[in-house]
Amino acid sequence: MVHSPAYRYYSENPNFKDGKTAQPPVPGTIARGAVPYPYANTIDEQKRAGRELVNPIGHSPEDIKIGKEKYAVYCAMCHGAKGKGDGNLVQSGKFGMPAPPLVADYVQNEPDGAIFHTITVGTVSGLMGSHSLQLKPYDRWRVVKYIKTGLKNE
Ligand code: HEC
């Protein structure tokens, strides 16, 4: 105990089969604070998310206001400040394709969970990527709430 031999993190280590000191986490380990997202990026899974996930955001003006701010930062450049699909990136031609209008009925009629799913994993085609790193889950729900309540009236 007086001399406990410590291995440096990146050093070789004869005590493990793979000879490394830094061992990978045990399979199934979840980082503290991380919430696994159990839906794959397919249409069926998007529908399932729409049936199963419930938007935890009520109608607090504060939540909707934050949703609007996040929308302006992370979505408006493609989907447009008023959700018409005419954001700056689309208009400038730099994005190379239109973005769907989020005020359209077919988006507005989607369950909140399906829109949350699209923000979380992106679209199946990959043309819109995941925004899970930019927006924490609660903020994604706020954006969904804003899309369903405030966006149409902008
Ligand atoms: C870089 C441009 C870009 C950004 C940024 C972007 N989107 Fe998209 N989004 C697209 C495109 C393009 C599609 C259509 C892709 C497809 O059909 O595969 C799409 C599709 C969608 C759809 C699906 C509509 C449908 O057909 O059901 C939703 C909902 C959506 N986006 C919401 C958002 C939200 C919310 C944000 C911000 C968090 C966002 N998008 C950010 C380009 C973007």
Backbone and ligand atoms as CSV (ligand in chain L), in Angstrom:
chain,resi,resn,atom,element,x,y,z
A,1,MET,N,N,0.818,-1.214,0.000
A,1,MET,CA,C,0.000,0.000,0.000
A,1,MET,C,C,0.849,1.260,0.000
A,2,VAL,N,N,2.062,1.152,0.540
A,2,VAL,CA,C,2.923,2.347,0.530
A,2,VAL,C,C,3.249,2.723,-0.901
A,3,HIS,N,N,3.599,1.714,-1.707
A,3,HIS,CA,C,3.859,1.961,-3.126
A,3,HIS,C,C,2.790,1.270,-3.952
A,4,SER,N,N,1.755,1.963,-4.306
A,4,SER,CA,C,0.763,1.317,-5.171
A,4,SER,C,C,1.124,1.675,-6.611
A,5,PRO,N,N,1.516,0.677,-7.392
A,5,PRO,CA,C,1.956,0.982,-8.759
A,5,PRO,C,C,0.769,1.436,-9.615
A,6,ALA,N,N,0.841,2.668,-10.071
A,6,ALA,CA,C,-0.252,3.184,-10.903
A,6,ALA,C,C,0.191,3.176,-12.367
A,7,TYR,N,N,-0.716,2.806,-13.246
A,7,TYR,CA,C,-0.416,2.862,-14.685
A,7,TYR,C,C,-0.917,4.187,-15.231
A,8,ARG,N,N,-0.126,4.772,-16.140
A,8,ARG,CA,C,-0.606,5.998,-16.785
A,8,ARG,C,C,-1.723,5.642,-17.769
A,9,TYR,N,N,-2.608,6.594,-17.970
A,9,TYR,CA,C,-3.834,6.327,-18.731
A,9,TYR,C,C,-3.558,5.676,-20.092
A,10,TYR,N,N,-2.586,6.207,-20.826
A,10,TYR,CA,C,-2.334,5.691,-22.178
A,10,TYR,C,C,-1.197,4.672,-22.216
A,11,SER,N,N,-0.748,4.191,-21.043
A,11,SER,CA,C,0.394,3.275,-21.051
A,11,SER,C,C,-0.063,1.838,-21.328
A,12,GLU,N,N,0.910,0.999,-21.692
A,12,GLU,CA,C,0.620,-0.430,-21.849
A,12,GLU,C,C,0.323,-1.019,-20.474
A,13,ASN,N,N,-0.383,-2.135,-20.481
A,13,ASN,CA,C,-0.767,-2.712,-19.198
A,13,ASN,C,C,-0.894,-4.233,-19.332
A,14,PRO,N,N,-0.022,-4.955,-18.675
A,14,PRO,CA,C,-0.028,-6.421,-18.827
A,14,PRO,C,C,-1.213,-7.087,-18.126
A,15,ASN,N,N,-1.981,-6.335,-17.341
A,15,ASN,CA,C,-3.075,-6.945,-16.579
A,15,ASN,C,C,-4.350,-7.156,-17.402
A,16,PHE,N,N,-4.417,-6.471,-18.553
A,16,PHE,CA,C,-5.615,-6.625,-19.390
A,16,PHE,C,C,-5.259,-7.369,-20.673
A,17,LYS,N,N,-6.240,-8.111,-21.184
A,17,LYS,CA,C,-6.019,-8.925,-22.384
A,17,LYS,C,C,-5.539,-8.089,-23.560
A,18,ASP,N,N,-6.133,-6.890,-23.713
A,18,ASP,CA,C,-5.747,-6.075,-24.867
A,18,ASP,C,C,-4.503,-5.229,-24.589
A,19,GLY,N,N,-3.932,-5.379,-23.402
A,19,GLY,CA,C,-2.671,-4.710,-23.103
A,19,GLY,C,C,-2.777,-3.211,-22.887
A,20,LYS,N,N,-4.008,-2.667,-22.760
A,20,LYS,CA,C,-4.177,-1.213,-22.590
A,20,LYS,C,C,-4.636,-0.876,-21.172
A,21,THR,N,N,-4.154,0.250,-20.655
A,21,THR,CA,C,-4.642,0.706,-19.346
A,21,THR,C,C,-6.058,1.281,-19.481
A,22,ALA,N,N,-6.248,2.106,-20.512
A,22,ALA,CA,C,-7.560,2.747,-20.695
A,22,ALA,C,C,-8.530,1.723,-21.268
A,23,GLN,N,N,-9.410,1.215,-20.468
A,23,GLN,CA,C,-10.381,0.221,-20.908
A,23,GLN,C,C,-11.665,0.906,-21.377
A,24,PRO,N,N,-12.307,0.354,-22.425
A,24,PRO,CA,C,-13.584,0.958,-22.861
A,24,PRO,C,C,-14.651,0.749,-21.793
A,25,PRO,N,N,-15.690,1.591,-21.802
A,25,PRO,CA,C,-16.763,1.395,-20.818
A,25,PRO,C,C,-17.444,0.043,-21.029
A,26,VAL,N,N,-18.003,-0.500,-19.998
A,26,VAL,CA,C,-18.757,-1.748,-20.071
A,26,VAL,C,C,-19.900,-1.550,-21.068
A,27,PRO,N,N,-20.176,-2.557,-21.938
A,27,PRO,CA,C,-21.287,-2.390,-22.889
A,27,PRO,C,C,-22.580,-2.002,-22.156
A,28,GLY,N,N,-23.304,-1.067,-22.738
A,28,GLY,CA,C,-24.551,-0.625,-22.115
A,28,GLY,C,C,-24.361,0.547,-21.171
A,29,THR,N,N,-23.102,0.966,-20.982
A,29,THR,CA,C,-22.851,2.114,-20.096
A,29,THR,C,C,-23.468,3.387,-20.696
A,30,ILE,N,N,-24.057,4.181,-19.861
A,30,ILE,CA,C,-24.639,5.457,-20.309
A,30,ILE,C,C,-23.937,6.589,-19.572
A,31,ALA,N,N,-23.481,7.591,-20.311
A,31,ALA,CA,C,-22.809,8.724,-19.672
A,31,ALA,C,C,-23.784,9.421,-18.736
A,32,ARG,N,N,-23.265,9.914,-17.638
A,32,ARG,CA,C,-24.105,10.614,-16.673
A,32,ARG,C,C,-24.840,11.772,-17.366
A,33,GLY,N,N,-26.123,11.830,-17.190
A,33,GLY,CA,C,-26.906,12.915,-17.769
A,33,GLY,C,C,-27.388,12.626,-19.185
A,34,ALA,N,N,-26.816,11.593,-19.844
A,34,ALA,CA,C,-27.239,11.300,-21.216
A,34,ALA,C,C,-28.549,10.513,-21.201
A,35,VAL,N,N,-29.431,10.842,-22.119
A,35,VAL,CA,C,-30.687,10.107,-22.223
A,35,VAL,C,C,-30.696,9.403,-23.578
A,36,PRO,N,N,-30.660,8.074,-23.607
A,36,PRO,CA,C,-30.633,7.383,-24.899
A,36,PRO,C,C,-31.902,7.674,-25.692
A,37,TYR,N,N,-31.766,7.784,-27.012
A,37,TYR,CA,C,-32.941,8.036,-27.851
A,37,TYR,C,C,-33.273,6.738,-28.593
A,38,PRO,N,N,-34.403,6.097,-28.243
A,38,PRO,CA,C,-34.637,4.727,-28.693
A,38,PRO,C,C,-35.353,4.589,-30.043
A,39,TYR,N,N,-35.337,5.621,-30.898
A,39,TYR,CA,C,-36.024,5.511,-32.188
A,39,TYR,C,C,-35.008,5.683,-33.314
A,40,ALA,N,N,-35.052,4.753,-34.267
A,40,ALA,CA,C,-34.119,4.819,-35.397
A,40,ALA,C,C,-34.612,5.837,-36.426
A,41,ASN,N,N,-33.738,6.159,-37.374
A,41,ASN,CA,C,-34.102,7.157,-38.380
A,41,ASN,C,C,-34.790,6.494,-39.577
A,42,THR,N,N,-36.039,6.056,-39.353
A,42,THR,CA,C,-36.862,5.509,-40.445
A,42,THR,C,C,-38.250,6.137,-40.327
A,43,ILE,N,N,-39.036,6.023,-41.405
A,43,ILE,CA,C,-40.391,6.585,-41.391
A,43,ILE,C,C,-41.246,5.895,-40.312
A,44,ASP,N,N,-41.138,4.545,-40.242
A,44,ASP,CA,C,-41.927,3.806,-39.248
A,44,ASP,C,C,-41.598,4.257,-37.834
A,45,GLU,N,N,-40.313,4.468,-37.585
A,45,GLU,CA,C,-39.893,4.870,-36.251
A,45,GLU,C,C,-40.341,6.302,-35.960
A,46,GLN,N,N,-40.374,7.139,-36.999
A,46,GLN,CA,C,-40.859,8.509,-36.806
A,46,GLN,C,C,-42.335,8.465,-36.397
A,47,LYS,N,N,-43.080,7.560,-37.050
A,47,LYS,CA,C,-44.511,7.430,-36.699
A,47,LYS,C,C,-44.657,6.922,-35.268
A,48,ARG,N,N,-43.810,5.949,-34.923
A,48,ARG,CA,C,-43.878,5.396,-33.561
A,48,ARG,C,C,-43.571,6.493,-32.533
A,49,ALA,N,N,-42.536,7.304,-32.821
A,49,ALA,CA,C,-42.195,8.406,-31.908
A,49,ALA,C,C,-43.394,9.349,-31.784
A,50,GLY,N,N,-44.078,9.574,-32.905
A,50,GLY,CA,C,-45.247,10.453,-32.904
A,50,GLY,C,C,-46.360,9.908,-32.017
A,51,ARG,N,N,-46.489,8.581,-31.975
A,51,ARG,CA,C,-47.542,7.982,-31.135
A,51,ARG,C,C,-47.147,7.953,-29.663
A,52,GLU,N,N,-45.858,7.746,-29.415
A,52,GLU,CA,C,-45.441,7.451,-28.038
A,52,GLU,C,C,-44.927,8.658,-27.243
A,53,LEU,N,N,-44.294,9.603,-27.921
A,53,LEU,CA,C,-43.668,10.697,-27.173
A,53,LEU,C,C,-44.675,11.818,-26.911
A,54,VAL,N,N,-44.618,12.333,-25.714
A,54,VAL,CA,C,-45.560,13.391,-25.330
A,54,VAL,C,C,-44.777,14.676,-25.071
A,55,ASN,N,N,-45.225,15.759,-25.668
A,55,ASN,CA,C,-44.546,17.046,-25.453
A,55,ASN,C,C,-44.752,17.504,-24.005
A,56,PRO,N,N,-43.664,17.637,-23.249
A,56,PRO,CA,C,-43.806,18.022,-21.836
A,56,PRO,C,C,-44.042,19.516,-21.648
A,57,ILE,N,N,-43.997,20.289,-22.744
A,57,ILE,CA,C,-44.144,21.747,-22.639
A,57,ILE,C,C,-45.618,22.114,-22.611
A,58,GLY,N,N,-46.006,22.929,-21.665
A,58,GLY,CA,C,-47.380,23.420,-21.636
A,58,GLY,C,C,-47.501,24.644,-22.536
A,59,HIS,N,N,-48.339,25.561,-22.173
A,59,HIS,CA,C,-48.517,26.746,-23.014
A,59,HIS,C,C,-47.913,27.978,-22.368
A,60,SER,N,N,-46.835,27.770,-21.599
A,60,SER,CA,C,-46.228,28.923,-20.948
A,60,SER,C,C,-45.597,29.841,-21.997
A,61,PRO,N,N,-45.941,31.130,-21.975
A,61,PRO,CA,C,-45.393,32.069,-22.960
A,61,PRO,C,C,-43.868,32.070,-22.931
A,62,GLU,N,N,-43.279,31.830,-21.759
A,62,GLU,CA,C,-41.822,31.835,-21.634
A,62,GLU,C,C,-41.208,30.693,-22.471
A,63,ASP,N,N,-41.791,29.497,-22.374
A,63,ASP,CA,C,-41.284,28.363,-23.155
A,63,ASP,C,C,-41.419,28.636,-24.652
A,64,ILE,N,N,-42.561,29.195,-25.044
A,64,ILE,CA,C,-42.793,29.434,-26.464
A,64,ILE,C,C,-41.840,30.525,-26.971
A,65,LYS,N,N,-41.567,31.502,-26.108
A,65,LYS,CA,C,-40.629,32.564,-26.473
A,65,LYS,C,C,-39.224,31.979,-26.708
A,66,ILE,N,N,-38.814,31.078,-25.815
A,66,ILE,CA,C,-37.488,30.453,-25.981
A,66,ILE,C,C,-37.494,29.580,-27.241
A,67,GLY,N,N,-38.610,28.883,-27.467
A,67,GLY,CA,C,-38.733,28.077,-28.690
A,67,GLY,C,C,-38.562,28.937,-29.931
A,68,LYS,N,N,-39.143,30.118,-29.885
A,68,LYS,CA,C,-39.035,31.046,-31.027
A,68,LYS,C,C,-37.577,31.480,-31.235
A,69,GLU,N,N,-36.899,31.776,-30.125
A,69,GLU,CA,C,-35.486,32.194,-30.226
A,69,GLU,C,C,-34.633,31.076,-30.822
A,70,LYS,N,N,-34.859,29.865,-30.352
A,70,LYS,CA,C,-34.075,28.722,-30.855
A,70,LYS,C,C,-34.408,28.477,-32.326
A,71,TYR,N,N,-35.669,28.604,-32.673
A,71,TYR,CA,C,-36.072,28.425,-34.072
A,71,TYR,C,C,-35.327,29.431,-34.955
A,72,ALA,N,N,-35.265,30.677,-34.489
A,72,ALA,CA,C,-34.604,31.733,-35.279
A,72,ALA,C,C,-33.125,31.401,-35.505
A,73,VAL,N,N,-32.503,30.773,-34.512
A,73,VAL,CA,C,-31.068,30.483,-34.619
A,73,VAL,C,C,-30.812,29.214,-35.432
A,74,TYR,N,N,-31.610,28.174,-35.220
A,74,TYR,CA,C,-31.256,26.864,-35.765
A,74,TYR,C,C,-32.111,26.387,-36.939
A,75,CYS,N,N,-33.222,27.028,-37.211
A,75,CYS,CA,C,-34.120,26.505,-38.248
A,75,CYS,C,C,-34.436,27.525,-39.336
A,76,ALA,N,N,-34.501,28.816,-38.938
A,76,ALA,CA,C,-35.027,29.832,-39.857
A,76,ALA,C,C,-34.175,29.996,-41.109
A,77,MET,N,N,-32.884,29.743,-41.043
A,77,MET,CA,C,-32.061,29.959,-42.241
A,77,MET,C,C,-32.487,29.045,-43.382
A,78,CYS,N,N,-33.110,27.935,-43.088
A,78,CYS,CA,C,-33.632,27.068,-44.149
A,78,CYS,C,C,-35.158,27.172,-44.253
A,79,HIS,N,N,-35.845,27.010,-43.128
A,79,HIS,CA,C,-37.312,26.938,-43.181
A,79,HIS,C,C,-37.982,28.307,-43.210
A,80,GLY,N,N,-37.199,29.383,-43.012
A,80,GLY,CA,C,-37.754,30.731,-43.105
A,80,GLY,C,C,-38.270,31.247,-41.778
A,81,ALA,N,N,-38.118,32.567,-41.549
A,81,ALA,CA,C,-38.528,33.165,-40.282
A,81,ALA,C,C,-40.009,32.928,-40.015
A,82,LYS,N,N,-40.810,32.841,-41.090
A,82,LYS,CA,C,-42.241,32.609,-40.916
A,82,LYS,C,C,-42.627,31.173,-41.256
A,83,GLY,N,N,-41.627,30.314,-41.392
A,83,GLY,CA,C,-41.898,28.893,-41.631
A,83,GLY,C,C,-42.372,28.580,-43.035
A,84,LYS,N,N,-42.078,29.495,-43.989
A,84,LYS,CA,C,-42.612,29.266,-45.337
A,84,LYS,C,C,-41.636,28.512,-46.240
A,85,GLY,N,N,-40.520,28.115,-45.688
A,85,GLY,CA,C,-39.552,27.350,-46.489
A,85,GLY,C,C,-38.632,28.245,-47.305
A,86,ASP,N,N,-38.594,29.530,-46.951
A,86,ASP,CA,C,-37.832,30.481,-47.770
A,86,ASP,C,C,-36.705,31.149,-46.976
A,87,GLY,N,N,-35.979,30.359,-46.217
A,87,GLY,CA,C,-34.885,30.921,-45.419
A,87,GLY,C,C,-33.752,31.453,-46.287
A,88,ASN,N,N,-32.843,32.209,-45.669
A,88,ASN,CA,C,-31.742,32.833,-46.411
A,88,ASN,C,C,-30.910,31.830,-47.194
A,89,LEU,N,N,-30.625,30.685,-46.566
A,89,LEU,CA,C,-29.783,29.683,-47.240
A,89,LEU,C,C,-30.456,29.169,-48.496
A,90,VAL,N,N,-31.776,29.012,-48.427
A,90,VAL,CA,C,-32.528,28.515,-49.575
A,90,VAL,C,C,-32.559,29.597,-50.654
A,91,GLN,N,N,-32.875,30.836,-50.245
A,91,GLN,CA,C,-32.991,31.924,-51.227
A,91,GLN,C,C,-31.667,32.229,-51.915
A,92,SER,N,N,-30.580,32.113,-51.186
A,92,SER,CA,C,-29.280,32.432,-51.774
A,92,SER,C,C,-28.824,31.337,-52.736
A,93,GLY,N,N,-29.504,30.197,-52.712
A,93,GLY,CA,C,-29.116,29.088,-53.581
A,93,GLY,C,C,-27.980,28.263,-52.999
A,94,LYS,N,N,-27.472,28.680,-51.846
A,94,LYS,CA,C,-26.312,27.968,-51.281
A,94,LYS,C,C,-26.685,26.587,-50.756
A,95,PHE,N,N,-27.925,26.423,-50.365
A,95,PHE,CA,C,-28.332,25.114,-49.842
A,95,PHE,C,C,-28.658,24.163,-50.999
A,96,GLY,N,N,-29.072,24.743,-52.140
A,96,GLY,CA,C,-29.248,23.920,-53.338
A,96,GLY,C,C,-30.578,23.209,-53.455
A,97,MET,N,N,-31.440,23.352,-52.480
A,97,MET,CA,C,-32.766,22.736,-52.581
A,97,MET,C,C,-33.725,23.461,-51.645
A,98,PRO,N,N,-35.031,23.359,-51.927
A,98,PRO,CA,C,-35.976,24.030,-51.029
A,98,PRO,C,C,-36.089,23.299,-49.695
A,99,ALA,N,N,-36.497,24.010,-48.669
A,99,ALA,CA,C,-36.823,23.377,-47.388
A,99,ALA,C,C,-38.344,23.416,-47.268
A,100,PRO,N,N,-38.954,22.351,-46.762
A,100,PRO,CA,C,-40.423,22.343,-46.713
A,100,PRO,C,C,-40.970,23.421,-45.780
A,101,PRO,N,N,-42.128,23.997,-46.150
A,101,PRO,CA,C,-42.756,24.990,-45.274
A,101,PRO,C,C,-43.305,24.317,-44.024
A,102,LEU,N,N,-42.925,24.793,-42.865
A,102,LEU,CA,C,-43.374,24.148,-41.631
A,102,LEU,C,C,-44.773,24.609,-41.223
A,103,VAL,N,N,-45.278,25.651,-41.909
A,103,VAL,CA,C,-46.656,26.065,-41.617
A,103,VAL,C,C,-47.657,25.260,-42.452
A,104,ALA,N,N,-47.149,24.402,-43.362
A,104,ALA,CA,C,-48.054,23.586,-44.193
A,104,ALA,C,C,-48.848,22.633,-43.306
A,105,ASP,N,N,-50.065,22.332,-43.750
A,105,ASP,CA,C,-50.951,21.483,-42.946
A,105,ASP,C,C,-50.319,20.147,-42.598
A,106,TYR,N,N,-49.610,19.548,-43.578
A,106,TYR,CA,C,-49.123,18.196,-43.308
A,106,TYR,C,C,-48.066,18.175,-42.195
A,107,VAL,N,N,-47.369,19.295,-42.001
A,107,VAL,CA,C,-46.434,19.367,-40.870
A,107,VAL,C,C,-47.212,19.719,-39.597
A,108,GLN,N,N,-48.095,20.706,-39.726
A,108,GLN,CA,C,-48.875,21.143,-38.559
A,108,GLN,C,C,-49.728,20.011,-37.982
A,109,ASN,N,N,-50.144,19.079,-38.853
A,109,ASN,CA,C,-50.982,17.966,-38.367
A,109,ASN,C,C,-50.182,16.789,-37.831
A,110,GLU,N,N,-48.868,16.847,-37.980
A,110,GLU,CA,C,-48.052,15.766,-37.418
A,110,GLU,C,C,-48.085,15.866,-35.891
A,111,PRO,N,N,-48.070,14.711,-35.202
A,111,PRO,CA,C,-47.986,14.790,-33.738
A,111,PRO,C,C,-46.667,15.440,-33.326
A,112,ASP,N,N,-46.655,16.098,-32.174
A,112,ASP,CA,C,-45.442,16.780,-31.693
A,112,ASP,C,C,-44.237,15.840,-31.687
A,113,GLY,N,N,-44.479,14.577,-31.267
A,113,GLY,CA,C,-43.378,13.624,-31.148
A,113,GLY,C,C,-42.704,13.335,-32.489
A,114,ALA,N,N,-43.468,13.410,-33.581
A,114,ALA,CA,C,-42.884,13.142,-34.902
A,114,ALA,C,C,-41.949,14.288,-35.305
A,115,ILE,N,N,-42.326,15.507,-34.963
A,115,ILE,CA,C,-41.468,16.663,-35.277
A,115,ILE,C,C,-40.234,16.640,-34.370
A,116,PHE,N,N,-40.461,16.315,-33.098
A,116,PHE,CA,C,-39.335,16.169,-32.167
A,116,PHE,C,C,-38.345,15.140,-32.730
A,117,HIS,N,N,-38.885,14.059,-33.273
A,117,HIS,CA,C,-38.058,12.993,-33.842
A,117,HIS,C,C,-37.211,13.541,-34.998
A,118,THR,N,N,-37.840,14.300,-35.896
A,118,THR,CA,C,-37.102,14.852,-37.046
A,118,THR,C,C,-35.970,15.762,-36.563
A,119,ILE,N,N,-36.242,16.588,-35.568
A,119,ILE,CA,C,-35.183,17.470,-35.063
A,119,ILE,C,C,-34.065,16.627,-34.441
A,120,THR,N,N,-34.448,15.543,-33.779
A,120,THR,CA,C,-33.468,14.745,-33.042
A,120,THR,C,C,-32.564,13.927,-33.957
A,121,VAL,N,N,-33.150,13.259,-34.950
A,121,VAL,CA,C,-32.327,12.367,-35.794
A,121,VAL,C,C,-32.140,12.885,-37.218
A,122,GLY,N,N,-32.832,13.970,-37.593
A,122,GLY,CA,C,-32.769,14.446,-38.977
A,122,GLY,C,C,-33.795,13.707,-39.817
A,123,THR,N,N,-33.790,13.975,-41.142
A,123,THR,CA,C,-34.751,13.279,-42.011
A,123,THR,C,C,-34.108,12.003,-42.550
A,124,VAL,N,N,-34.961,11.079,-43.014
A,124,VAL,CA,C,-34.474,9.775,-43.484
A,124,VAL,C,C,-33.477,9.959,-44.631
A,125,SER,N,N,-33.755,10.924,-45.508
A,125,SER,CA,C,-32.855,11.148,-46.655
A,125,SER,C,C,-31.518,11.729,-46.215
A,126,GLY,N,N,-31.491,12.303,-45.018
A,126,GLY,CA,C,-30.255,12.935,-44.545
A,126,GLY,C,C,-30.097,14.359,-45.056
A,127,LEU,N,N,-31.075,14.854,-45.836
A,127,LEU,CA,C,-30.942,16.223,-46.359
A,127,LEU,C,C,-31.027,17.248,-45.231
A,128,MET,N,N,-31.792,16.939,-44.223
A,128,MET,CA,C,-31.730,17.737,-42.991
A,128,MET,C,C,-31.076,16.857,-41.927
A,129,GLY,N,N,-30.023,17.368,-41.334
A,129,GLY,CA,C,-29.280,16.568,-40.360
A,129,GLY,C,C,-29.892,16.647,-38.974
A,130,SER,N,N,-29.348,15.835,-38.080
A,130,SER,CA,C,-29.759,15.857,-36.684
A,130,SER,C,C,-29.395,17.190,-36.040
A,131,HIS,N,N,-30.272,17.688,-35.184
A,131,HIS,CA,C,-29.959,18.893,-34.412
A,131,HIS,C,C,-29.858,18.555,-32.921
A,132,SER,N,N,-29.509,17.306,-32.639
A,132,SER,CA,C,-29.480,16.892,-31.231
A,132,SER,C,C,-28.295,17.492,-30.475
A,133,LEU,N,N,-27.251,17.883,-31.190
A,133,LEU,CA,C,-26.122,18.501,-30.485
A,133,LEU,C,C,-26.372,19.985,-30.235
A,134,GLN,N,N,-27.113,20.612,-31.145
A,134,GLN,CA,C,-27.377,22.039,-30.989
A,134,GLN,C,C,-28.455,22.317,-29.942
A,135,LEU,N,N,-29.426,21.412,-29.847
A,135,LEU,CA,C,-30.586,21.668,-28.981
A,135,LEU,C,C,-30.769,20.538,-27.980
A,136,LYS,N,N,-30.817,20.894,-26.711
A,136,LYS,CA,C,-31.117,19.887,-25.686
A,136,LYS,C,C,-32.572,19.447,-25.850
A,137,PRO,N,N,-32.910,18.217,-25.386
A,137,PRO,CA,C,-34.271,17.716,-25.611
A,137,PRO,C,C,-35.363,18.719,-25.227
A,138,TYR,N,N,-35.224,19.349,-24.075
A,138,TYR,CA,C,-36.290,20.257,-23.628
A,138,TYR,C,C,-36.460,21.419,-24.605
A,139,ASP,N,N,-35.332,21.906,-25.136
A,139,ASP,CA,C,-35.418,23.006,-26.103
A,139,ASP,C,C,-36.018,22.540,-27.433
A,140,ARG,N,N,-35.761,21.259,-27.795
A,140,ARG,CA,C,-36.403,20.737,-29.018
A,140,ARG,C,C,-37.916,20.754,-28.851
A,141,TRP,N,N,-38.392,20.360,-27.664
A,141,TRP,CA,C,-39.847,20.388,-27.427
A,141,TRP,C,C,-40.377,21.815,-27.476
A,142,ARG,N,N,-39.581,22.755,-26.976
A,142,ARG,CA,C,-40.006,24.164,-27.038
A,142,ARG,C,C,-40.133,24.623,-28.483
A,143,VAL,N,N,-39.173,24.230,-29.324
A,143,VAL,CA,C,-39.234,24.604,-30.735
A,143,VAL,C,C,-40.484,23.992,-31.371
A,144,VAL,N,N,-40.766,22.724,-31.046
A,144,VAL,CA,C,-41.958,22.072,-31.598
A,144,VAL,C,C,-43.208,22.849,-31.182
A,145,LYS,N,N,-43.253,23.221,-29.923
A,145,LYS,CA,C,-44.418,23.969,-29.426
A,145,LYS,C,C,-44.568,25.283,-30.179
A,146,TYR,N,N,-43.446,25.944,-30.402
A,146,TYR,CA,C,-43.495,27.215,-31.141
A,146,TYR,C,C,-43.983,26.993,-32.581
A,147,ILE,N,N,-43.479,25.930,-33.217
A,147,ILE,CA,C,-43.897,25.647,-34.601
A,147,ILE,C,C,-45.408,25.443,-34.659
A,148,LYS,N,N,-45.947,24.802,-33.629
A,148,LYS,CA,C,-47.380,24.476,-33.632
A,148,LYS,C,C,-48.258,25.649,-33.164
A,149,THR,N,N,-47.667,26.603,-32.468
A,149,THR,CA,C,-48.523,27.656,-31.913
A,149,THR,C,C,-48.214,29.036,-32.501
A,150,GLY,N,N,-46.951,29.480,-32.374
A,150,GLY,CA,C,-46.646,30.856,-32.750
A,150,GLY,C,C,-46.315,31.070,-34.212
A,151,LEU,N,N,-45.655,30.093,-34.819
A,151,LEU,CA,C,-45.064,30.285,-36.160
A,151,LEU,C,C,-46.093,30.735,-37.197
A,152,LYS,N,N,-47.274,30.116,-37.149
A,152,LYS,CA,C,-48.308,30.429,-38.154
A,152,LYS,C,C,-48.728,31.896,-38.113
A,153,ASN,N,N,-48.636,32.471,-36.899
A,153,ASN,CA,C,-49.135,33.841,-36.743
A,153,ASN,C,C,-48.057,34.905,-36.930
A,154,GLU,N,N,-46.843,34.482,-37.313
A,154,GLU,CA,C,-45.760,35.471,-37.462
A,154,GLU,C,C,-46.033,36.373,-38.659
L,1,HEC,C1,C,-29.780,23.260,-43.592
L,1,HEC,C2,C,-31.171,23.463,-43.788
L,1,HEC,C3,C,-32.116,23.034,-42.683
L,1,HEC,C4,C,-32.092,23.353,-41.351
L,1,HEC,C5,C,-31.062,24.206,-40.625
L,1,HEC,C6,C,-33.247,22.725,-40.757
L,1,HEC,N1,N,-33.937,22.038,-41.698
L,1,HEC,FE1,FE,-35.650,21.006,-41.395
L,1,HEC,N2,N,-35.569,20.325,-43.299
L,1,HEC,C7,C,-34.677,20.732,-44.261
L,1,HEC,C8,C,-34.920,19.994,-45.489
L,1,HEC,C9,C,-34.169,20.143,-46.793
L,1,HEC,C10,C,-35.988,19.131,-45.210
L,1,HEC,C11,C,-36.610,18.114,-46.151
L,1,HEC,C12,C,-35.667,16.950,-46.129
L,1,HEC,C13,C,-36.237,15.697,-46.646
L,1,HEC,O1,O,-37.375,15.688,-47.112
L,1,HEC,O2,O,-35.521,14.713,-46.521
L,1,HEC,C14,C,-36.380,19.371,-43.832
L,1,HEC,C15,C,-37.430,18.740,-43.193
L,1,HEC,C16,C,-37.946,19.117,-41.973
L,1,HEC,C17,C,-39.142,18.596,-41.373
L,1,HEC,C18,C,-40.003,17.502,-41.951
L,1,HEC,C19,C,-41.120,18.031,-42.742
L,1,HEC,C20,C,-41.875,16.844,-43.257
L,1,HEC,O3,O,-41.775,16.570,-44.454
L,1,HEC,O4,O,-42.525,16.169,-42.450
L,1,HEC,C21,C,-39.316,19.234,-40.173
L,1,HEC,C22,C,-40.455,19.037,-39.182
L,1,HEC,C23,C,-38.207,20.130,-40.019
L,1,HEC,N3,N,-37.393,20.024,-41.129
L,1,HEC,C24,C,-38.014,20.935,-38.924
L,1,HEC,C25,C,-36.840,21.633,-38.678
L,1,HEC,C26,C,-36.545,22.305,-37.443
L,1,HEC,C27,C,-37.488,22.406,-36.264
L,1,HEC,C28,C,-35.285,22.824,-37.567
L,1,HEC,C29,C,-34.491,23.561,-36.529
L,1,HEC,C30,C,-34.258,22.854,-35.292
L,1,HEC,C31,C,-34.808,22.478,-38.895
L,1,HEC,N4,N,-35.781,21.749,-39.543
L,1,HEC,C32,C,-33.589,22.846,-39.415
L,1,HEC,C33,C,-33.683,21.663,-44.108
L,1,HEC,C34,C,-33.285,22.193,-42.893
